[in-house]
Each structure stands twice: as C-alpha cells, then as structure tokens.
Amino acid sequence: MRNYIISPLASRDLDEIFNYFSSRSIDAGEKFIEEFNRKCQNLVSFPNIGRKYEEI
C-alpha cells in the first residue's frame, strides 16, 4: 500500500476542521477524518481519477 504526505499547513487546517466537527459531535469529527483518509488513499491508488481542468 502506498502512502501520501500531508503538508504541515494542511495538517493544521485538518486539525481545525476536525476540532470544529468534534465540538458538535465526536462521531462527525471521526467520520470526517476517516472519509478524508479514504479519499486520499483512493487518490494514491488511482492518481489519474477524475476530470482534467486544463482550460482553467
């Protein structure tokens, strides 16, 4: 299984988002992190997934 790297700045942003969700519901915070990690792993497995927006 290949890994992905989250930059320090992105990690701080994720912590803030997690804290926001967790302040309302621990389950929501945990679900956010699980879904984020799942989507990142999906990108690692399928790096060319999705559409290209070269014209933008």
C-alpha distances in whole Angstrom, upper triangle without the diagonal:
4,7,10,13,16,20,22,25,22,21,25,25,23,25,28,27,25,29,30,29,29,33,33,31,28,27,27,25,22,22,22,19,17,17,17,13,13,14,12,9,11,12,9,8,12,14,17,17,21,24,25,28,29,33,33
4,7,10,14,17,20,22,19,19,23,23,21,23,26,25,24,28,29,28,29,32,33,31,29,27,27,25,22,22,21,18,17,17,16,13,13,13,11,8,10,10,7,7,11,11,15,16,19,22,23,26,27,30,30
4,7,10,13,16,18,16,15,19,20,18,20,23,22,21,24,26,25,26,29,30,28,26,25,24,22,20,20,19,16,15,16,14,10,12,12,9,7,11,10,7,9,12,12,16,17,20,22,23,25,26,30,29
4,7,10,13,15,13,12,16,17,15,17,20,19,19,22,24,23,24,27,29,27,25,24,23,21,19,19,17,14,14,15,12,9,11,11,7,7,10,9,7,10,12,11,15,16,18,20,21,23,24,27,26
4,6,9,12,10,10,13,14,13,15,18,18,18,21,23,23,23,26,28,27,25,24,23,20,19,20,18,15,16,16,13,11,14,13,9,11,13,12,10,14,16,14,17,18,20,22,22,23,24,27,26
4,7,8,6,6,10,10,10,12,14,14,15,17,19,20,20,23,25,24,22,22,21,18,18,18,15,13,15,15,11,10,14,13,10,12,15,13,12,16,17,16,19,19,20,22,22,23,24,27,25
4,5,5,6,9,10,10,12,14,15,16,18,20,21,22,24,26,26,24,25,23,20,20,21,18,16,18,18,14,14,17,16,13,15,18,16,15,19,20,18,21,22,22,24,23,23,24,27,25
4,5,5,6,9,10,10,13,14,15,16,19,20,21,22,25,25,23,24,23,19,20,21,18,16,19,19,16,16,19,19,16,18,21,19,19,23,24,22,25,25,26,27,27,26,27,30,27
4,5,5,6,9,10,11,13,14,15,17,19,20,21,24,24,23,24,22,19,20,21,18,16,19,19,16,17,20,19,16,19,22,20,20,24,24,22,25,25,25,26,25,25,26,28,25
4,5,5,6,9,10,10,12,14,15,17,18,20,22,22,21,22,19,16,17,18,15,13,16,16,12,13,16,15,13,16,18,16,17,21,21,19,22,22,22,23,23,22,24,26,23
4,5,5,6,9,10,10,12,14,15,16,18,20,20,19,20,18,15,15,16,14,11,14,15,12,12,16,15,13,16,18,17,18,21,22,21,24,23,24,26,26,26,27,30,27
4,5,5,6,9,10,11,12,14,15,16,19,20,18,20,18,15,16,18,15,13,17,17,14,15,19,18,16,19,22,21,21,25,26,24,27,26,26,28,28,27,29,31,28
4,5,5,6,9,10,11,13,14,15,17,18,18,19,16,13,15,16,13,12,16,16,12,14,18,17,15,19,21,19,21,24,24,23,25,24,24,25,25,25,27,28,25
4,5,5,6,8,10,11,12,14,16,16,15,16,13,10,12,13,9,8,12,12,9,11,14,14,13,16,18,17,19,22,22,21,24,23,23,25,25,25,27,29,26
4,5,5,6,9,10,10,12,14,15,13,15,13,10,11,13,11,9,13,14,12,13,17,17,16,19,21,21,22,24,26,25,27,26,26,28,29,29,31,33,30
4,5,5,6,9,10,11,13,14,14,16,13,10,13,15,12,12,15,16,14,16,19,19,18,21,23,23,24,27,28,27,29,28,27,29,29,29,31,32,29
4,5,5,6,8,10,11,12,12,13,11,8,11,12,9,9,13,13,11,14,16,16,16,19,21,21,22,25,25,25,27,25,25,26,27,27,29,31,28
4,5,5,6,8,10,10,9,10,8,5,8,9,7,7,11,12,11,13,15,16,16,18,20,21,22,24,26,25,28,26,26,28,29,29,32,33,30
4,6,5,6,9,10,9,12,10,7,10,12,10,11,14,15,14,16,19,20,20,22,24,24,26,28,29,29,31,30,29,31,32,32,35,36,33
4,6,5,7,9,10,12,9,8,11,13,11,12,15,16,15,18,20,20,21,23,25,25,27,29,30,29,31,29,29,30,32,31,34,35,32
4,5,5,6,7,8,6,5,8,9,8,10,13,13,13,16,18,18,19,22,23,24,26,27,28,28,30,28,27,29,31,31,34,35,32
4,5,5,4,7,6,4,8,10,9,11,13,14,15,17,19,20,21,23,24,25,27,29,30,30,32,30,30,32,34,34,37,38,35
4,6,7,10,9,8,11,13,13,14,17,18,18,20,22,23,24,26,28,29,30,32,33,33,35,33,33,35,36,36,39,40,37
4,7,9,8,8,12,13,12,15,17,17,18,21,22,23,24,27,28,29,31,32,33,33,35,33,32,34,36,35,39,40,37
4,5,5,6,9,10,11,13,14,15,17,19,20,21,23,25,26,27,29,30,31,32,34,32,31,33,35,36,39,40,37
4,5,5,6,9,10,11,12,14,15,17,18,20,21,23,24,26,27,29,30,31,33,31,31,33,35,36,39,40,38
4,5,5,6,9,10,10,12,14,15,16,18,20,21,22,24,26,27,28,29,31,29,29,31,34,34,38,39,37
4,5,5,6,9,10,10,12,14,15,16,18,20,21,22,24,26,26,27,29,27,26,29,31,31,34,36,33
4,5,5,6,9,10,11,12,14,16,17,18,20,21,23,24,26,26,28,26,26,29,30,31,34,35,33
4,5,5,6,9,10,11,12,14,15,17,18,20,21,23,24,25,28,25,26,29,31,31,34,36,34
4,5,5,6,8,10,10,12,14,15,16,18,20,21,22,23,25,23,23,26,28,29,32,34,32
4,6,5,6,9,10,11,12,14,15,17,18,20,21,21,23,21,21,24,26,26,29,31,29
4,5,5,6,8,10,11,12,14,15,16,18,20,20,23,21,21,24,26,27,30,32,29
4,6,5,6,9,10,11,12,14,15,16,18,19,22,20,21,24,26,27,30,32,30
4,5,5,6,9,10,10,12,14,15,16,17,19,17,17,20,23,24,27,29,27
4,5,5,6,9,10,11,12,14,15,16,18,16,16,19,21,22,25,27,25
4,5,5,6,8,10,11,12,14,15,18,16,17,21,22,24,26,29,27
4,5,5,6,9,10,11,12,14,16,14,16,19,21,23,26,28,27
4,5,5,6,9,10,10,11,13,11,12,15,18,19,22,25,23
4,5,5,6,9,10,10,13,12,13,16,18,19,22,25,23
4,5,5,6,9,10,13,12,14,18,19,22,24,27,26
4,5,5,6,8,10,9,11,15,17,19,22,25,24
4,5,5,5,8,7,10,13,14,17,19,22,21
4,6,6,9,10,13,16,17,19,21,24,24
4,6,9,9,13,16,17,20,22,25,25
4,6,6,9,12,14,17,19,22,22
4,6,9,11,12,15,16,20,20
4,6,8,9,12,14,17,18
4,7,9,12,15,18,18
4,7,10,13,15,15
4,6,9,11,12
4,6,8,9
4,5,6
4,5
4
